[in-house]
Amino acid sequence: MAWGDGVARSLPPQLSAARLSLRPAPAASPPSIPRRRAPTRSRRSCAAPAMAAGGSRWRSYLGVIVSRQGQRVQHFQQAEDILLTLLEHVHGAEPRFLVDYCRNLEAFEFTLRASEDAVTVEVPLHLDGDALRVRPCQPGDPGTCHLEVPSVVTGVEDWTSAGETERGGGTVRHLAPGKVLQRLKELLVSAIVHCQRRSLLQPGDLSAENLQEDAMELSLLVRGGWKTVRFDIVPVVRRQQEPLRLQGRQRDRGFPEGSLQKATAEAHFVPASPRCWRSSAHLPVLKLLWAVDTLQGPRLDSLRLLEQLSSQDWREEDGRAGLSFDHLKTVLLWSTELFPSPEDWQDLEGSVYRLLVVLLRCLATRRLPHFLRPEENLFHGEPLDLASLYPKVEAFAQDPPRFLRFHFGLPASAKGLQADPEVRALLRLPAEDGAYWDTAYFDILLSQLQVYRIQDDARRSAMSQLLAKVQREIPTRS
């Protein structure tokens, strides 16, 4: 049997014929915390009672996840109140550290998650960020930078260090993240002691043990109700920047118009080392995620579902971390761009599979591009066993009902499931070829998984043409 026959059988007749003949097809001409959206019945679930029962299982599983959201909001707000009390005391002692009371994005992210990842809290610095000059820490290294302080910027002399470059006989001063962090740490400790003495903190409300660690963020464990929330506090320098240009990509494709420009209008710099800063996309990515929630379809419900599965079944048995929420929300952003049509997001099952095919491709190629900086691989440097993680995600894609249940103890077993060799062959196509990071390629994967129900003639034609290319790259099998 030639490779791809299984794909052809799952395609619409006209597309199947185009693939088998190997002839290219003709060219075709801030809101509040999100509310649960009731997923619509999938088209495939209408085909038979058994499929309808499967759709009900998807909705039931999601319903349990969403039912916890209100309680998670309460936990976050209670913990946030304690944190804001500390930051207000810090600001009173040192006005250069500002208190940002707009925490809707952090609360929004917290309610989407099932994992206990830390909540990043940025503490803005009261200085003219636009007047600072950004210079690479090392020539040719765009990852980290110095923030040079010109003479017009005053009031931060104790936060600067001497640079190595002499200009006009004077020494360039750099804003030193190590000094800023040390001062913020001292003030946080003072705030904790102050609040304890005034009985503003009760025993068990807060743990500051992680403040002893030499890290680029200050971690506090804060109790919210019966739940403990970890806050990673980081000082941030904000400055205006030119609208981000995504090379070779259509602006706002799949997103509300103008959302990318709004999300990236401001650059955020956070500590990378005691001497260097780095650009942070934490809040811009959250703003894009918020924008996705304004679109129709169960997009965020798909993210919630995969996040629950990841925390329950895709982690290592020895306790090592699996996929983080940052990984999964990046997958959702890519899926939103790669599948811009509302037709892709009609039902929960189909929406989840849009994320799954992107995630499987990233696991197979061992590369998850940052959405705003695609040259950056989010898997690089992470303590992930990708070889062990891939078959777990693949098993869910093959047989979702086996995993759509809540349980305690060991992850659900994938024994007895056989990998689809044609799907694996598709996923192992060269990552360097941009044709295999495009809608037509992922449409082929969806068709192989038998969840492709798109009626758009242009997309069918594009998929037909790419199938001919795939046929040439993957050798036939007997």
C-alpha positions, -999 to +999 in steps of 0.1 A: +000+000+000+014+034-009+019+059+018-011+083+022-039+060+012-052+062+047-052+100+044-069+098+011-097+076+025-105+103+051-107+132+026-136+145+007-139+125-027-127+153-049-096+159-027-089+122-024-089+119-062-066+149-066-042+133-041-042+098-057-036+112-092-006+132-079-017+161-101-018+195-084-053+208-079-062+240-098-055+272-080-085+285-060-095+318-065-101+445+295-132+424+302-140+404+333-129+369+341-141+348+311-174+330+314-178+294+304-191+290+268-213+260+263-195+238+236-217+231+206-224+195+194-197+184+171-207+174+136-191+140+139-211+134+171-244+137+151-235+108+130-244+080+154-256+076+190-221+063+200-205+095+187-231+116+205-221+099+237-185+107+230-194+144+225-212+143+258-181+130+275-160+159+261-186+184+275-188+166+309-151+166+313-149+203+305-179+210+328-160+197+358-129+218+349-150+250+345-170+243+377-138+250+397-132+284+381-152+305+406-134+289+436-100+295+419-109+332+414-117+335+451-084+319+460-064+342+437-082+373+450-075+364+486-039+358+480-036+389+458-050+410+486-021+399+509+004+405+481-009+440+474-007+449+511+030+441+510+036+460+478+018+490+491+042+490+521+071+487+497+059+516+476+055+537+508+091+531+517+104+534+482+082+553+457+103+541+428+086+508+431+051+512+418+020+492+427+000+480+396-035+473+408-047+460+374-042+423+378-070+411+356-046+394+332-029+374+360-063+364+375-075+355+340-044+332+335-048+316+370-084+306+364-074+289+331-048+266+347-051+233+365-013+232+373+003+251+402+028+271+381+039+303+397+020+336+389+044+362+376+039+396+391+057+426+375+066+456+397+070+486+374+099+510+381+091+547+383+116+560+358+116+572+322+121+540+303+119+557+269+150+577+278+171+546+284+193+532+257+192+495+250+225+479+242+234+442+238+253+427+268+274+408+243+280+417+207+257+396+185+236+384+214+201+397+211+189+377+242+202+400+269+209+437+271+222+466+291+199+496+299+222+526+296+212+555+318+218+589+302+224+620+323+189+633+318+176+603+339+181+611+375+171+596+408+184+561+401+221+566+408+221+540+436+207+514+411+234+519+385+269+504+379+297+516+357+298+503+322+330+494+304+326+518+275+340+553+277+323+580+256+336+615+255+357+609+286+327+599+307+317+565+320+284+550+308+261+540+336+240+509+334+208+502+353+219+472+374+191+446+378+210+430+407+209+462+427+172+467+420+164+431+430+183+434+462+166+466+472+131+452+464+140+421+484+150+441+515+118+461+513+096+430+509+112+415+541+106+448+559+070+448+547+064+412+559+078+421+594+057+452+595+025+434+586+031+406+611+037+431+639+004+449+631-014+415+628-022+422+591-008+387+584-020+356+602+002+326+609+004+305+578-006+333+554+028+336+538+061+319+534+092+338+524+117+309+525+123+312+488+135+348+492+168+333+503+174+318+469+198+337+445+172+340+416+161+366+392+126+367+407+115+370+443+092+341+452+065+342+479+040+315+488+008+332+498-023+315+512-056+321+495-084+303+513-071+267+516-049+270+486-014+283+484-004+306+454+032+311+444+039+346+432+072+353+414+078+390+418+100+407+392+109+444+387+102+456+352+113+485+331+086+495+305+092+516+274+073+523+242+084+505+211+076+503+174+048+479+164+062+443+162+068+430+127+063+393+122+085+384+093+068+364+066+035+363+086+002+381+080-005+406+108-034+397+130-042+365+111-068+347+131-068+374+158-091+404+163-079+434+142-052+455+159-047+430+188-011+423+180-002+460+178-019+467+211-003+437+229+032+446+218+031+485+219+052+484+251+085+466+257+091+450+291+126+444+305+131+421+334+163+408+351+183+382+333+214+383+355+228+408+381+242+429+352+219+423+323+182+425+314+161+406+290+129+413+270+099+397+286+068+387+265+048+375+295+022+403+295+020+407+257+013+370+254-014+372+281-030+402+262-031+381+230-047+352+250-073+377+263-079+388+227-085+352+217-112+350+243-132+376+224-134+353+193-162+328+188-157+291+195-144+271+224-108+281+220-100+287+256-121+257+266-097+236+245-067+251+264-084+243+297-090+207+287-054+201+275-040+218+306-060+195+328-048+165+308-012+177+310-013+181+348-031+147+353-017+123+327+012+138+308+036+144+337+065+121+346+059+093+371+090+104+391+074+138+397+094+157+370+075+185+354+058+180+320+044+207+297+039+241+314+010+264+309+033+287+289+039+258+265+002+252+260-009+288+256+018+292+230+003+262+211-031+279+213-017+312+199-001+293+170-033+273+164-053+306+163-030+319+136-028+286+116-065+281+117-080+316+112-114+304+100-144+303+124-152+270+108-123+255+126-137+263+160-173+251+158-171+224+185-150+214+214-136+182+200-125+198+167-110+228+185-089+205+208-076+187+178-064+220+163-042+224+193-032+187+193-018+186+158+003+217+165+015+202+198+024+169+182+044+186+155+063+205+181+070+174+201+081+154+171+105+181+159+115+189+195+109+226+188+081+249+200+087+284+185+079+314+207+049+331+192+064+366+191+100+355+187+098+324+165+136+320+164+134+311+201+126+275+210+106+272+242+117+236+247+153+246+248+168+243+282+136+229+297+138+197+319+114+178+296+116+142+284+101+149+250+106+113+239+084+101+268+059+129+264+052+124+227+035+090+230+013+102+258-001+131+237-003+108+207-023+082+227-048+108+236-052+119+200-059+083+190-084+075+218-097+105+237-124+087+257-098+066+275-084+098+291-114+120+295-120+111+331-107+124+365-087+101+386-061+101+414-028+083+415-010+071+384-017+085+350-041+068+327-025+039+308-020+040+270-013+002+268-028-015+238-028+016+216-008+013+184+009+043+169-003+054+134+028+051+112+014+075+086+008+102+113+043+097+126+057+100+090+039+132+085+051+146+118+087+138+110+088+158+078+117+184+078+111+212+103+132+235+081+106+235+053+080+262+060+054+243+040+052+220+070+042+248+093+012+260+075-026+255+074-025+230+045+000+208+064-020+207+096-052+201+076-035+169+063-028+158+099-064+165+108-077+145+079-054+116+089-069+117+124-104+118+108-114+151+123-113+172+091-147+187+082-138+219+064-158+228+033-137+257+020-126+249-016-094+270-014-082+251+016-090+217+000-071+228-031-040+238-010-041+206+009-043+186-024-012+203-037+008+198-005-002+161-005+016+157-038+047+172-023+044+150+008+040+119-015+074+127-031+092+132+003+079+101+021+089+068+004+062+044-005+057+012+015+047-022+004 
